[in-house]
Amino acid sequence: MPMVPTLRQNDFLRLKCREALYGGAAGGGKSEALLMWLAEGIHLADYSAIIFRRTYKQLMKSNDSLWAKASRLYRPLGAIPNRTDKQWRFPSGALIEMGALEHEDSVEDYQGNSYHRVAYDELTHFSQEQYEYLVNLRIRKSSGYPITLGARAGSNPGGRGHEWVKSRFISDEAARAVLQFAPWEPSPPGLIFEAPNGRMFVPARVADNPYLDREDYLASLADHSNPVTRERMMNGDWTIAPDGLIKPEWIRNFTMNGDFMHLLDDAGNRVAMVDQTKCSRFITVDTAGSTKDKDREAKGKHKSWSVAGVWDYKHLGTTAALICRHVERRRIGFVEMCDLLRQLKRTWNPGRVIVENATMGPDLYSVLRREMQIELITPGGGRDGKPGKVERATKLLNMLAKGEVYLPSPGPEWRRVLEAEWLGWQGLDDETNDQVDMAAYAAMECESGLVGVTRLDFDPRVSFVR
């Protein structure tokens, strides 16, 4: 492929934002767009950039690999390859590296390095933590540099990172808009969408790439037996999801008006008005650091988080309302977790704090039991007497299905992260499910029959800021 961008790639290359995503459907020329973007700085002697695939096998294998594509694009520009170090050195002295992040802690291989530009090919293959480590910590802060610094990524929907990538880059407007076009229809010029915090998304599909045999490529995609994968690859459909255990239509919203929470149905109509001072308030905590967590991390799976959720609960005649008021999700040790629970206690004044009876749970109980009403919960229901993920979440799933679980609207940033995990959860062993467990413990507390009222002498709408 010559170093001549397509119309869609031109839209992508002209962006001046710090972060942007390109692609969606298969065949849009994602890898080439990223390689072109990185090449914009090769005339600068001190320029350094890097592009990642998840594994080195993906990076190097086949004549259609990222390395092979870089060879076709960079050699005509005078670049000299170093296959051992996975680098391209240009006549000016500029350097473009090609890296892999096979395991979660592979980011530590790049500690101390800094780059003007960072790119990810197939972003949904990476975890959010791998992306943010490089983007937040390893991009230089040069003032007045001749080209825009930042990060770019290309990706299809799907993969382990589908939900966090969608949450970060794909607005509801963008998700709907790309479905208006058939796979064989080119995207109209200027079809660009802005996501939160100024991030941009440029959708592209096979019809936008004149270098492909479109009919043959689309025919091969149409033969894919998995309907979810087929729709994602052909149409760039970010809305379609596999058979997740939590359905999007189950989640309900609430709004605040003084001390009153207005509970809304799936159409946005108010179904109840609840006085927060008449609710039972409690906190549930799922702590990271178990032997299973560490074993999973050592195998390159997602790292676990410690999560604390603040909940209000109210009986409503024949139904109930479990209302999520606030969530803190962090990777912290024991001392920091003690401090976090003390802060949440001061801010939200819960009647009870319920902590999983595992990892640091018993120690939290021992240290904090004289400062707050703290209790341990030991979930059961799994095979051999051990708690299974799905069994543990049964009560939560039932409450969600009945429309009894409410999240704040408009949603704070933590809601986006929570929903991404909930809606992508399939109950598999290697999934991140800390926020599912935290909510499952809340549903168990509802089932146990909470009594009493926590009356408030402060404004809990002022959220805790770290």
Secondary structure, 3 states (H helix, E strand, C coil): CCCCCCHHHHHHHCCCCCEEEEEECCCCCHHHHHHHHHHCCCCCCCCEEEEEECCHHHHHCCCCCHHHHHHHHHHHHCCEEECCCCEEECCCCCEEEEEECCCHHHHHHHCCCCECEEEEECHHHCCHHHHHHHHHHCECCCCCCCCCCEEEEEECCCCCCHHHHHHHHCCHHHHHHHHHCCCCCCCCCCCCEECHHHCEEEEECHHHCCCCCHHHHHHHHHCCCCHHHHHHHHHCCCCCCCCCCCCHHHCEEEEEECCEEEEECCCCCEEEEEEHHHCEEEEEEECCCCHHHHHHHHCCCCCCCEEEEEEEEEEECCEEEEEEEEEEEECCCHHHHHHHHHHHHHHHCCCEEEEECCCCHHHHHHHHCCCCCEEEECCCCCHHHCCCHHHHCHHHHHHHHCCCEEEECCCCHHHHHHHHHHHHCCCCCCCCCHHHHHHHHHHHHHHCCCCCCCCCCCCCCCCCCC
